[in-house]
Amino acid sequence: MSDASAAKLEVSLHSSAPIRLDAQFDCAPGELVALVGPSGSGKTSLLRAVAGLLPGRKMRGRISAGETHWFDSERGIDLPPQRRQVGLVFQHYALFPHLSAFDNVAIAVGAAPREQIVRSLLERLGLSGLEQRRPAQLSGGQQQRVALARALARDPKVLLLDEPFSAVDAPARQALYRELAALRQSMSTPMILVTHDLAEARRLADRVVILDQGCTLQCGTPEQIFASPRNARVAELVGIQNHFRGRFHKDQPGWARLTWGADDAVSLRVIDKNRIDDGAQVTWVIAGDRIELLADGDGDAEANTLRCEVMEQLALGETSLCLLRPQGLPLERVTLNLSTSQLRSLRAEPGHWLRLAVAPEAIHIMPRKDRPLPLQAM
């Protein structure tokens, strides 16, 4: 695909039936945006809407690629799929079983000189020599490459990937990750990836869109979303385990105290960004990768240290899943993946005590909503 044809994808869709949607996101040329959310969150429905495969008569909003409007409810525009110049890679490939790899790709080329384009795409994706094999004669990874070649054969303005790696084994998945990275270096097409795999989204995406029940909850880089979820639901959806509630107290300029537990049993120093009122009830999360493990008795008394009892330790190879109870907080639990070797060196077995040094910037604070949250860690 040439740079001249690259265009920014912009999506803003709303509907109440038959599928609820209240979603907004965009994707710049050369960018990969991941749509992430639980089953039924609307990820695939949004992808189908962009491709023109979801009936637009009950939807409101717009879908555009640069200056070209594919859907605009106010202007009565709803282009059919064949006019949207979209490349779509399905989760289960959707290859024609009776056609060869060559013919599966050629069917998408149209009236252009087919042989040169198809052979070039198959070679680009490492399929040279497999042109005459039918899908049943190809591995899962090879079938996925054929499906990707077919999507690229349309010279798409947007490439849509619907969980393209979920049906292949780990080695094939790693190879396909490399293929995708190589493609991104050679083309400037906006790419939208639907995935339920948070690790995959963090590895591949420039930005992540968190969806729930058809609604966009938060957009941002993986680092932003995983470190600073907008609300409790986002924290839950991205798998943040340590999610608590407390009260926010302003301190000296730029700093505040976060009190935790009955009678403010624990106090942690946090950064004050002047977004939360003094005395406000808040929910908060801890980024586990910003916590330092110390022996009991170590640490600066003036720093953020939590003395914790080891309640449970489950070894998982190099790391162990640990359940810790902070001193003075009988109902609270902190869940961490910690180094097995470090735990052994500290003799941190169930019933023993250790300390957690928590960096102030590791604590992300959110205004508390009316929806009740569990007292224990999520």
Buried (B, 14 or more C-beta within 10 A) or exposed (E): BEEEBBBBBBBBBBBEEEBBBBBBBBBBBBBBBBBBBEEEBBBBBBBBBBBBBBEBEEBBBBBBBBEBBBBBBEEEBBBEBEEBBBBBBBBBBBBEEEBBBBBBBBBBBEEEEBEEBBBEBBEBBBBEEBBEBBBEEBEBBBBBBBBBBBBBBBBBBBBBBBBBBBBBEEEBBEBBBEBBEEBBEEBBBBBBBBBBBBEBBBEBBBBBBBBBBBBBBBBBEBEBBBBBBBBBBBBBBBEBBBBBBBBBBBEEEEEBBBBBBEEBBBBBBBEBEEEBEEEBEBBBBBBBEBBBBBBBEEBEEEBBBBBBBBBEBEEEEEBBBBBBBBEBBEEBBBBBBBEBEEBEEBEBEEEBBBBBBBBBEBBBBBBBEEEEBEEEBB
